[in-house]
Amino acid sequence: MSEHTKHYDMEAASIRSQVEQELSDFALVALLGLKPYRDGNMWCFLWGENLAEGVAGFGATVRAAAADFQRACHMPITEKDASHG
């Protein structure tokens, strides 16, 4: 295999990895049918009635907000959070 071919193979693998990460970032918000909205200078995804009762993700980009939302969905409810309900 030539060095030229190795370079293209490595670049293709990098692009595949980026695409897989992007699909992962958006999979949950797409499954839930959520749409991003602007909140000040940030993008937000919200699942629930409001920030106190729901799950939200924020980010400077829509992708960052989707990734933050996914992380938030895996966070346990703390005692402080539970007192809101």
ABEGO torsion letter per residue (X at the ends): XBAAAAAAAAAAAAAAAAAAAAAAAAAAAAAAGBBBBBBEABBBBBBEABAAABBBBBBABAAAAAAAAAAAAABBBBAAAAAAX
